[in-house]
Amino acid sequence: MSSELKRRGPAPSNVDLALDAIRDAIVTGRLRPGERIKEIPLADELGFSRAPVRDALRLLERDGLVRLVPNRGAIVPELRAVDVLEVYALRASLGTLALHKLMLDSAMLDLTPLDRELAKLLRAQERGRERDSIEADLGYQATVVAAAGLPRVAGEFDRLTWQVRMFLGALDIDVLAGLPRIVAEVQALHAAIVARDAEAAARVWREKFERWIGGLVGRLDEDFDDALWVALTRAG
């Protein structure tokens, strides 16, 4: 085996390929909320049997991107305000926990990964690339959480992030219109982390999530439950 092949690692399995294909269709909005995912046409399109597709759907159900309904099969979940609020509340709380841990270890904090993610966001803004902007913003958040060194928190945060991508794709959010605000939020968060200001970092993080959740729920024509948001994100 050549050194090039060794560096690339093992080829993805059919389950991995099916998972990536279905997940991409959901988060980009090609598969819409309420739409049924038909195993046989999908397996035929991908060029393999139904078994990998079925396994991929079970994994996607775990991540909240698919709902498996008896006698109906796999369905992309409908979007409800309470679901969006719950996902954002969980991510806000997990991120706050990670930030507190990060500030405790701030003397050992390597800012290089955060600098790199911020630079990606600024490049995406300069080039006007919507999907790159979304991924750069989410990437910065994930890097903050990963830097805290809490693997269970990071793992759950990453799983919830796939649902955020689904929300953005399903609701056709015009990210470019709000990009200056997104960049300003991340820059403010970055400045607070660099200054090792735990209180400011937690405040910016919370406010960033509150602005996003308000905008998303507004597009669902449902009322934003302020009391529930406060109860979920500031308990204790």
C-alpha positions, 0 to 999 in steps of 0.5 A, spaced: 500 500 500 502 506 498 504 512 503 498 516 499 493 511 501 495 510 508 494 518 509 488 518 506 485 512 511 480 507 509 475 508 504 468 510 507 463 505 508 456 504 504 453 507 510 457 513 511 456 514 504 448 514 505 448 518 511 452 523 508 448 524 502 441 524 506 444 529 511 446 533 506 439 533 502 436 535 509 441 540 511 441 544 504 433 544 504 432 539 498 429 534 503 423 538 506 420 538 513 415 533 513 417 529 506 418 522 506 425 519 505 424 513 500 429 507 501 428 504 495 429 510 490 435 512 494 438 506 494 438 505 487 440 512 486 446 511 490 448 504 487 447 499 493 442 495 497 437 498 502 441 495 508 446 501 508 440 506 507 436 503 513 442 503 517 444 511 515 437 513 517 437 510 524 443 514 525 440 520 523 434 519 527 439 519 533 441 526 531 434 528 530 435 529 523 430 524 521 423 521 524 422 513 524 414 512 524 411 505 524 408 503 517 410 510 514 418 509 514 423 515 515 420 522 515 424 529 515 421 532 522 416 538 521 419 544 524 416 547 531 418 553 535 419 549 541 423 544 537 428 550 535 428 553 542 430 546 545 436 545 540 438 552 541 437 552 549 441 546 549 447 549 545 447 555 549 447 552 555 453 547 553 457 552 550 456 556 557 459 550 560 464 550 556 466 557 556 466 557 564 471 551 563 475 554 558 476 560 562 478 556 568 484 553 564 485 560 560 493 560 562 494 554 557 489 556 552 491 556 545 488 561 541 491 559 534 484 554 532 480 560 534 484 565 530 483 560 524 476 559 525 475 567 525 479 568 519 475 563 515 469 567 517 472 574 515 474 570 508 467 568 507 464 575 508 469 578 503 467 573 498 460 573 499 459 566 500 453 564 504 454 556 506 462 558 507 459 563 512 454 559 516 460 553 516 465 558 519 460 561 524 458 554 526 466 552 526 468 557 531 462 555 536 465 548 535 472 550 536 470 554 543 467 548 545 472 543 543 477 547 546 474 546 553 476 539 553 470 536 555 468 530 550 461 529 552 459 536 551 463 537 545 460 531 542 452 533 544 454 540 541 456 537 535 450 533 534 445 539 535 449 543 530 446 538 525 439 540 527 441 547 526 443 546 519 437 543 518 433 549 521 437 554 516 436 550 510 429 549 511 427 556 513 431 559 507 435 564 512 438 569 508 445 569 512 448 574 507 443 579 509 445 578 517 453 577 516 455 583 518 452 582 525 454 575 525 461 577 524 461 582 529 458 577 534 464 572 533 469 578 533 466 580 540 466 573 543 473 572 540 475 579 544 472 577 550 476 570 550 482 573 548 482 578 554 480 572 559 473 575 561 469 570 563 463 574 564 463 578 558 464 571 553 458 568 557 454 574 556 456 575 548 455 567 547 448 568 550 446 574 547 448 571 540 443 565 541 438 569 543 438 573 537 438 567 533 433 563 536 428 569 536 429 570 528 428 563 527 422 562 531 419 568 528 419 565 521 415 559 523 409 564 525 409 562 532 410 566 538 417 566 542 416 563 549 421 568 553 419 564 559 421 558 557 427 560 554 430 563 560 428 557 564 432 552 560 438 557 559 439 560 566 436 555 571 440 554 577 
